Amino acid sequence: MILDTLNQAEKYFGLSRGIKMGLEYLQKTDFSQVKDGTYELDGRDVFVAVMSYNSKEKGRFEAHEQYIDIQCVIEGNGEFIGYAPATELGEITQANEEKDIYFYDNAPAAVEIKLPVKKGMFAVFMPQDGHKPGCMLTAPEPIRKAVVKVKA
């Protein structure tokens, strides 16, 4: 798991071609000109989902097997994203292999580390990293986020 600001993104370009492509996209894109939706950067190997929602009090842990997530807040004050190694989250309670998403509804609260991800920051979650996105900082508020999916 990585948490940093977009102005430090170059430090992570060497991790993989896909991560570099995703971080460069996040740095260079004027999201005021991008509608919510899914956009391919390199076919299904690197793509981005741009979304708007209200942060919430509670979320649910998820993990992926096929993709790395790069989550970046592009509008709003920010959100907490819970983090824990997937091996500590207990049993998978819902799985969608086609969409590469696995949910954990019974994760022990003690394993969660709350990461504040504010506007202009990004968090990278590898397949072994459980994460619980979209949680409010202090109160529910509108958030706009880009999530780059990089084939692991």
Accessible surface in RSA format (square Angstrom, percent):
REM  Atomic radii and reference values for relative SASA: ProtOr
REM  Chains: A
REM  Algorithm: Lee & Richards
REM  Probe-radius: 1.40
REM  Slices: 20
REM RES _ NUM      All-atoms   Total-Side   Main-Chain    Non-polar    All polar
REM                ABS   REL    ABS   REL    ABS   REL    ABS   REL    ABS   REL
RES MET A   1    77.18  40.0  31.11  20.6  46.07 109.7  31.58  26.8  45.60  60.4
RES ILE A   2    31.42  17.9  27.39  20.4   4.03   9.7  31.42  22.6   0.00   0.0
RES LEU A   3    55.29  30.8  29.42  21.0  25.87  65.0  29.42  20.7  25.87  69.6
RES ASP A   4    27.78  19.5  23.50  23.4   4.28  10.1   5.89  13.9  21.90  21.8
RES THR A   5    49.05  34.9  49.05  49.7   0.00   0.0  45.61  61.3   3.44   5.2
RES LEU A   6    29.73  16.6  29.28  20.9   0.46   1.1  29.47  20.7   0.26   0.7
RES ASN A   7   118.54  81.7  91.60  88.5  26.94  64.9  42.72 102.8  75.82  73.3
RES GLN A   8    60.62  33.9  58.60  42.8   2.02   4.8  13.51  28.8  47.11  35.7
RES ALA A   9     0.00   0.0   0.00   0.0   0.00   0.0   0.00   0.0   0.00   0.0
RES GLU A  10    97.85  56.2  84.78  64.1  13.07  31.1  49.97  96.7  47.88  39.1
RES LYS A  11   151.96  74.1 114.11  70.0  37.84  90.1  79.24  71.3  72.71  77.5
RES TYR A  12    44.24  20.7  43.68  24.9   0.56   1.4  24.58  18.5  19.66  24.2
RES PHE A  13    37.66  18.8  31.62  19.6   6.03  15.7  31.74  19.2   5.92  16.9
RES GLY A  14    79.28  97.8   0.00   N/A  79.28  97.8  44.95 123.3  34.33  76.9
RES LEU A  15    93.00  51.8  62.37  44.6  30.63  77.0  64.70  45.4  28.30  76.2
RES SER A  16    42.77  36.1  30.86  41.2  11.91  27.4  42.59  90.7   0.18   0.3
RES ARG A  17   150.36  63.1 135.44  69.0  14.91  35.5  82.46 112.7  67.90  41.1
RES GLY A  18     8.33  10.3   0.00   N/A   8.33  10.3   3.71  10.2   4.62  10.3
RES ILE A  19     1.97   1.1   1.97   1.5   0.00   0.0   1.97   1.4   0.00   0.0
RES LYS A  20    83.99  41.0  83.99  51.5   0.00   0.0  27.03  24.3  56.96  60.7
RES MET A  21    50.48  26.1  46.78  31.0   3.70   8.8  48.21  41.0   2.27   3.0
RES GLY A  22     0.00   0.0   0.00   N/A   0.00   0.0   0.00   0.0   0.00   0.0
RES LEU A  23     0.00   0.0   0.00   0.0   0.00   0.0   0.00   0.0   0.00   0.0
RES GLU A  24    47.97  27.5  47.97  36.3   0.00   0.0   7.46  14.4  40.50  33.1
RES TYR A  25    44.72  20.9  37.04  21.1   7.68  20.0  38.68  29.1   6.05   7.5
RES LEU A  26     5.13   2.9   0.05   0.0   5.08  12.8   0.05   0.0   5.08  13.7
RES GLN A  27    58.58  32.8  25.46  18.6  33.12  78.9  15.16  32.3  43.42  32.9
RES LYS A  28   160.78  78.4 125.56  77.0  35.22  83.9  89.68  80.7  71.10  75.7
RES THR A  29    33.63  23.9  14.64  14.8  18.99  45.2  14.60  19.6  19.03  28.8
RES ASP A  30    83.67  58.6  70.47  70.1  13.20  31.2  40.05  94.3  43.62  43.5
RES PHE A  31    18.24   9.1  14.00   8.7   4.24  11.0  14.00   8.5   4.24  12.1
RES SER A  32    85.30  72.1  49.35  65.9  35.96  82.8  46.79  99.6  38.51  54.0
RES GLN A  33   141.50  79.1 108.39  79.2  33.10  78.8  40.38  86.0 101.11  76.7
RES VAL A  34    27.39  18.0  19.29  17.5   8.11  19.5  23.43  20.4   3.96  10.7
RES LYS A  35   168.77  82.3 161.62  99.2   7.15  17.0 109.91  98.9  58.86  62.7
RES ASP A  36    69.94  49.0  45.58  45.4  24.37  57.6  29.27  68.9  40.67  40.6
RES GLY A  37    29.79  36.7   0.00   N/A  29.79  36.7  29.11  79.9   0.67   1.5
RES THR A  38    81.26  57.8  51.28  52.0  29.98  71.4  26.57  35.7  54.69  82.7
RES TYR A  39    79.32  37.0  75.22  42.8   4.10  10.7  69.35  52.1   9.97  12.3
RES GLU A  40   105.55  60.6  74.69  56.5  30.86  73.5  25.13  48.6  80.42  65.7
RES LEU A  41    51.76  28.8  19.69  14.1  32.06  80.6  24.38  17.1  27.38  73.7
RES ASP A  42    45.89  32.1  39.40  39.2   6.49  15.3   6.87  16.2  39.02  38.9
RES GLY A  43    36.21  44.7   0.00   N/A  36.21  44.7  26.40  72.5   9.80  22.0
RES ARG A  44   130.08  54.6 123.43  62.9   6.65  15.8  63.02  86.1  67.07  40.6
RES ASP A  45    70.80  49.6  70.12  69.8   0.68   1.6  10.60  25.0  60.20  60.0
RES VAL A  46     2.46   1.6   2.46   2.2   0.00   0.0   2.46   2.1   0.00   0.0
RES PHE A  47    18.10   9.1  18.10  11.2   0.00   0.0  18.10  11.0   0.00   0.0
RES VAL A  48     0.00   0.0   0.00   0.0   0.00   0.0   0.00   0.0   0.00   0.0
RES ALA A  49    22.91  21.1  22.91  35.3   0.00   0.0  22.91  32.3   0.00   0.0
RES VAL A  50     4.53   3.0   0.00   0.0   4.53  10.9   0.00   0.0   4.53  12.3
RES MET A  51    64.96  33.6  63.61  42.1   1.35   3.2  41.14  35.0  23.82  31.6
RES SER A  52    64.58  54.6  38.82  51.8  25.76  59.3  31.91  68.0  32.67  45.8
RES TYR A  53    61.30  28.6  45.39  25.8  15.92  41.4  58.58  44.0   2.72   3.4
RES ASN A  54    99.44  68.6  85.46  82.6  13.98  33.7  18.41  44.3  81.04  78.3
RES SER A  55     2.60   2.2   0.02   0.0   2.58   5.9   0.00   0.0   2.60   3.6
RES LYS A  56    91.58  44.7  89.16  54.7   2.42   5.8  72.23  65.0  19.36  20.6
RES GLU A  57   125.51  72.1 103.80  78.5  21.71  51.7  27.41  53.0  98.09  80.1
RES LYS A  58   162.35  79.2 150.20  92.2  12.15  28.9  95.20  85.7  67.15  71.5
RES GLY A  59    24.27  29.9   0.00   N/A  24.27  29.9   6.14  16.8  18.13  40.6
RES ARG A  60    90.65  38.1  82.80  42.2   7.85  18.7  48.08  65.7  42.56  25.8
RES PHE A  61     8.34   4.2   7.54   4.7   0.80   2.1   7.54   4.6   0.80   2.3
RES GLU A  62    21.25  12.2  21.25  16.1   0.00   0.0   0.00   0.0  21.25  17.3
RES ALA A  63     4.77   4.4   4.77   7.4   0.00   0.0   4.77   6.7   0.00   0.0
RES HIS A  64     7.37   4.0   5.02   3.5   2.35   6.0   5.15   5.3   2.23   2.6
RES GLU A  65   102.98  59.1  85.44  64.6  17.54  41.8  31.13  60.2  71.85  58.7
RES GLN A  66    84.90  47.5  82.46  60.3   2.44   5.8  21.84  46.5  63.07  47.8
RES TYR A  67    26.18  12.2  25.78  14.7   0.41   1.1  16.17  12.2  10.01  12.3
RES ILE A  68    14.81   8.4  14.81  11.0   0.00   0.0  14.81  10.7   0.00   0.0
RES ASP A  69     1.94   1.4   1.94   1.9   0.00   0.0   0.00   0.0   1.94   1.9
RES ILE A  70     0.00   0.0   0.00   0.0   0.00   0.0   0.00   0.0   0.00   0.0
RES GLN A  71     4.18   2.3   4.06   3.0   0.12   0.3   0.20   0.4   3.98   3.0
RES CYS A  72     0.22   0.2   0.13   0.1   0.09   0.2   0.09   0.2   0.13   0.1
RES VAL A  73     0.77   0.5   0.03   0.0   0.74   1.8   0.03   0.0   0.74   2.0
RES ILE A  74    19.49  11.1   8.71   6.5  10.78  26.0  11.89   8.6   7.60  20.6
RES GLU A  75    76.95  44.2  76.59  57.9   0.36   0.9  26.83  51.9  50.13  40.9
RES GLY A  76    29.34  36.2   0.00   N/A  29.34  36.2  18.24  50.0  11.11  24.9
RES ASN A  77   104.31  71.9  95.36  92.2   8.95  21.5  17.20  41.4  87.11  84.2
RES GLY A  78     0.07   0.1   0.00   N/A   0.07   0.1   0.00   0.0   0.07   0.2
RES GLU A  79     0.00   0.0   0.00   0.0   0.00   0.0   0.00   0.0   0.00   0.0
RES PHE A  80    51.48  25.8  51.48  31.9   0.00   0.0  51.48  31.2   0.00   0.0
RES ILE A  81     0.00   0.0   0.00   0.0   0.00   0.0   0.00   0.0   0.00   0.0
RES GLY A  82     0.57   0.7   0.00   N/A   0.57   0.7   0.00   0.0   0.57   1.3
RES TYR A  83    35.35  16.5  35.35  20.1   0.00   0.0  13.61  10.2  21.74  26.8
RES ALA A  84     0.09   0.1   0.00   0.0   0.09   0.2   0.09   0.1   0.00   0.0
RES PRO A  85    46.31  33.7  46.00  41.9   0.31   1.1  46.31  38.2   0.00   0.0
RES ALA A  86    17.61  16.2  13.43  20.7   4.18   9.5  13.57  19.1   4.04  10.7
RES THR A  87   131.52  93.5  93.89  95.2  37.62  89.7  89.07 119.6  42.45  64.2
RES GLU A  88    86.17  49.5  74.08  56.0  12.09  28.8  31.90  61.7  54.28  44.3
RES LEU A  89     0.36   0.2   0.00   0.0   0.36   0.9   0.00   0.0   0.36   1.0
RES GLY A  90    50.96  62.8   0.00   N/A  50.96  62.8  35.05  96.2  15.91  35.6
RES GLU A  91   144.78  83.1 138.08 104.5   6.71  16.0  57.64 111.5  87.14  71.1
RES ILE A  92    78.65  44.8  54.63  40.7  24.01  57.9  54.63  39.3  24.01  65.2
RES THR A  93    59.86  42.6  22.60  22.9  37.26  88.8  29.94  40.2  29.91  45.2
RES GLN A  94    94.26  52.7  86.98  63.6   7.28  17.3  30.75  65.5  63.51  48.2
RES ALA A  95    58.38  53.7  26.41  40.8  31.97  72.7  26.48  37.3  31.90  84.5
RES ASN A  96    58.18  40.1  53.23  51.4   4.95  11.9  17.09  41.1  41.09  39.7
RES GLU A  97   138.15  79.3 119.81  90.6  18.34  43.7  33.86  65.5 104.29  85.2
RES GLU A  98   169.65  97.4 129.65  98.1  40.01  95.3  57.10 110.4 112.56  91.9
RES LYS A  99   147.80  72.1 126.21  77.4  21.59  51.4  77.18  69.5  70.62  75.2
RES ASP A 100     4.70   3.3   4.68   4.7   0.02   0.0   4.41  10.4   0.29   0.3
RES ILE A 101    35.86  20.4  35.85  26.7   0.01   0.0  35.85  25.8   0.01   0.0
RES TYR A 102    18.05   8.4  18.05  10.3   0.00   0.0  10.42   7.8   7.62   9.4
RES PHE A 103    31.43  15.7  31.43  19.5   0.00   0.0  31.43  19.1   0.00   0.0
RES TYR A 104    18.43   8.6  16.15   9.2   2.28   5.9   2.34   1.8  16.10  19.8
RES ASP A 105    74.93  52.5  44.27  44.1  30.66  72.5  25.77  60.7  49.16  49.0
RES ASN A 106   114.12  78.7  90.09  87.1  24.04  57.9  34.82  83.8  79.30  76.7
RES ALA A 107    25.99  23.9   3.99   6.2  21.99  50.0   3.99   5.6  21.99  58.3
RES PRO A 108    67.31  49.1  55.80  50.9  11.51  41.8  66.78  55.1   0.53   3.3
RES ALA A 109    90.54  83.2  68.19 105.2  22.34  50.8  73.62 103.7  16.92  44.8
RES ALA A 110   102.99  94.7  60.94  94.0  42.05  95.7  73.36 103.3  29.63  78.5
RES VAL A 111    32.15  21.2  19.73  17.9  12.42  29.9  25.89  22.5   6.26  17.0
RES GLU A 112    36.00  20.7  14.88  11.3  21.12  50.3   2.77   5.4  33.23  27.1
RES ILE A 113    99.31  56.5  95.41  71.1   3.89   9.4  99.31  71.5   0.00   0.0
RES LYS A 114   128.54  62.7 109.96  67.5  18.57  44.2  53.88  48.5  74.65  79.5
RES LEU A 115    15.88   8.8  15.88  11.4   0.00   0.0  15.88  11.2   0.00   0.0
RES PRO A 116    52.23  38.1  51.83  47.2   0.40   1.4  51.83  42.8   0.40   2.5
RES VAL A 117     0.24   0.2   0.24   0.2   0.00   0.0   0.24   0.2   0.00   0.0
RES LYS A 118   105.80  51.6 105.80  64.9   0.00   0.0  49.19  44.3  56.61  60.3
RES LYS A 119   129.00  62.9 108.79  66.7  20.21  48.1  59.00  53.1  70.00  74.6
RES GLY A 120    28.65  35.3   0.00   N/A  28.65  35.3  25.50  70.0   3.15   7.1
RES MET A 121    36.05  18.7  36.05  23.9   0.00   0.0  26.09  22.2   9.96  13.2
RES PHE A 122     0.00   0.0   0.00   0.0   0.00   0.0   0.00   0.0   0.00   0.0
RES ALA A 123     0.00   0.0   0.00   0.0   0.00   0.0   0.00   0.0   0.00   0.0
RES VAL A 124     0.20   0.1   0.20   0.2   0.00   0.0   0.20   0.2   0.00   0.0
RES PHE A 125     0.71   0.4   0.03   0.0   0.68   1.8   0.03   0.0   0.68   1.9
RES MET A 126    44.44  23.0  42.53  28.1   1.91   4.5  37.22  31.6   7.22   9.6
RES PRO A 127    35.00  25.5  28.21  25.7   6.79  24.7  28.96  23.9   6.04  37.5
RES GLN A 128   114.17  63.8 105.80  77.3   8.37  19.9  59.30 126.2  54.87  41.6
RES ASP A 129     4.90   3.4   4.79   4.8   0.11   0.3   0.00   0.0   4.90   4.9
RES GLY A 130     0.00   0.0   0.00   N/A   0.00   0.0   0.00   0.0   0.00   0.0
RES HIS A 131     0.60   0.3   0.60   0.4   0.00   0.0   0.60   0.6   0.00   0.0
RES LYS A 132    33.50  16.3  33.50  20.6   0.00   0.0   2.25   2.0  31.25  33.3
RES PRO A 133    25.06  18.3  23.26  21.2   1.80   6.6  23.35  19.3   1.71  10.6
RES GLY A 134     1.72   2.1   0.00   N/A   1.72   2.1   1.72   4.7   0.00   0.0
RES CYS A 135    11.17   8.5  11.17  12.5   0.00   0.0   8.11  20.5   3.07   3.3
RES MET A 136    44.55  23.1  37.93  25.1   6.62  15.8  37.86  32.2   6.69   8.9
RES LEU A 137    38.18  21.3  21.92  15.7  16.26  40.9  21.92  15.4  16.26  43.8
RES THR A 138   126.61  90.1  99.37 100.7  27.24  64.9  77.68 104.3  48.93  74.0
RES ALA A 139    52.17  48.0  50.34  77.7   1.83   4.2  50.82  71.6   1.35   3.6
RES PRO A 140    87.29  63.6  67.45  61.5  19.84  72.1  67.76  55.9  19.53 121.4
RES GLU A 141    37.73  21.7  34.53  26.1   3.21   7.6  19.62  37.9  18.12  14.8
RES PRO A 142   100.59  73.3  97.17  88.6   3.42  12.4  97.48  80.5   3.10  19.3
RES ILE A 143     3.82   2.2   0.00   0.0   3.82   9.2   2.00   1.4   1.82   4.9
RES ARG A 144    27.23  11.4  26.82  13.7   0.41   1.0  13.30  18.2  13.94   8.4
RES LYS A 145     3.87   1.9   3.87   2.4   0.00   0.0   0.96   0.9   2.91   3.1
RES ALA A 146     0.00   0.0   0.00   0.0   0.00   0.0   0.00   0.0   0.00   0.0
RES VAL A 147    12.83   8.4  12.83  11.6   0.00   0.0  12.83  11.1   0.00   0.0
RES VAL A 148     0.00   0.0   0.00   0.0   0.00   0.0   0.00   0.0   0.00   0.0
RES LYS A 149    26.17  12.8  26.17  16.1   0.00   0.0  18.84  17.0   7.34   7.8
RES VAL A 150     4.32   2.8   4.32   3.9   0.00   0.0   4.32   3.8   0.00   0.0
RES LYS A 151    94.72  46.2  78.94  48.4  15.78  37.6  48.99  44.1  45.73  48.7
RES ALA A 152    77.49  71.2  18.64  28.8  58.85 133.9  46.59  65.6  30.90  81.9
END  Absolute sums over single chains surface
CHAIN  1 A     7838.2       6175.6       1662.6       4220.9       3617.3
END  Absolute sums over all chains
TOTAL          7838.2       6175.6       1662.6       4220.9       3617.3
